Amino acid sequence: MTTLPGKAEAYHSTKVFNASTVPAKLTEQHNTKQGVWGRIEAISGRLHLTRCHGTDDGEATEIIHAGDYAVVAPQEVHFVTLEDNTEFKVTFYREPSTGSGQRA
């Protein structure tokens, strides 16, 4: 399980998404920028987070239940799949020394 570094600071949060409003980019393979962690929080329902480990290592999928979250490491390739009635948001973190202000 990926965790946030102790000094990581939140710098941007998305609005709450559901099956009708989730951007297509989030449901396709993508990654965060260097030095940026994503904290994916399920607000209602269940969200499937698939981490893509390359062609040799395959993929690993975990389910994030309402009230829980998962952390995506910098540059980790991943995508989400929503179940019915799922709502979620993403908060982006960086260490203070990163300071680039770039969005994921």
C-alpha positions in Angstrom: 0.0 0.0 0.0 1.3 3.4 -1.0 1.4 6.1 1.7 1.9 9.8 1.6 5.3 11.1 2.8 5.1 12.6 6.3 5.7 16.2 5.0 3.4 16.0 2.0 1.0 19.0 1.6 -2.3 19.0 -0.2 -2.3 21.6 -3.0 -5.3 20.7 -5.2 -8.6 18.8 -4.9 -11.0 17.8 -7.6 -14.7 18.3 -7.4 -16.7 15.2 -6.4 -17.2 12.9 -9.5 -19.8 10.2 -10.2 -20.4 7.9 -13.2 -21.9 10.8 -15.2 -19.2 13.4 -14.4 -16.0 11.5 -14.1 -13.5 12.7 -16.8 -12.7 9.9 -19.3 -9.0 10.5 -18.6 -9.4 9.0 -15.1 -11.0 5.8 -16.4 -8.1 5.2 -18.8 -4.5 4.5 -18.0 -2.8 7.7 -16.8 -0.3 8.8 -14.2 0.5 11.6 -11.8 3.5 13.9 -12.4 6.9 13.5 -10.8 6.7 14.4 -7.1 2.9 14.3 -7.0 0.8 11.8 -5.0 -2.9 11.3 -5.6 -5.2 10.4 -2.7 -8.4 8.9 -4.1 -11.3 9.0 -1.7 -14.6 7.1 -2.2 -17.4 9.2 -0.8 -20.2 6.7 -1.6 -20.4 3.4 -3.3 -17.3 1.5 -4.3 -14.5 2.5 -6.6 -12.0 0.1 -8.3 -8.4 1.3 -8.5 -6.2 -0.6 -11.0 -2.5 -0.1 -10.7 -0.6 -1.0 -13.9 2.8 -2.4 -13.2 4.1 -2.8 -16.8 3.8 -5.7 -19.3 5.7 -8.2 -17.2 4.1 -7.5 -13.8 0.5 -7.0 -15.0 -2.1 -5.1 -13.0 -3.4 -5.1 -9.5 -6.9 -3.9 -8.6 -8.2 -2.9 -5.2 -11.6 -1.8 -4.1 -12.0 1.5 -2.2 -15.2 1.5 -0.1 -17.1 4.6 0.9 -15.2 6.4 3.6 -11.8 4.8 2.6 -9.0 6.0 0.3 -6.0 4.8 -1.6 -2.8 6.7 -2.5 -1.2 6.6 -5.9 2.6 7.2 -6.0 4.2 9.8 -8.3 4.2 8.6 -11.9 2.4 5.4 -11.1 0.2 4.3 -14.0 -3.4 3.6 -12.9 -7.1 4.0 -13.7 -10.4 3.9 -11.9 -13.7 2.0 -12.6 -16.8 3.2 -10.8 -19.7 1.0 -9.6 -23.3 2.4 -9.6 -23.9 5.2 -7.2 -20.2 5.8 -6.6 -18.9 9.3 -5.8 -15.2 10.1 -5.3 -12.7 12.9 -5.3 -8.9 13.1 -5.7 -6.6 15.3 -3.6 -3.1 15.9 -4.9 -0.1 16.2 -2.6 3.5 17.1 -2.9 6.4 17.6 -0.6 7.2 21.2 0.2 10.5 21.1 -1.6 8.7 20.1 -4.9 6.9 23.5 -5.0 6.3 23.3 -8.8 2.6 23.9 -8.5 2.0 21.5 -11.4 -1.3 19.7 -11.5 -1.4 15.9 -11.9 
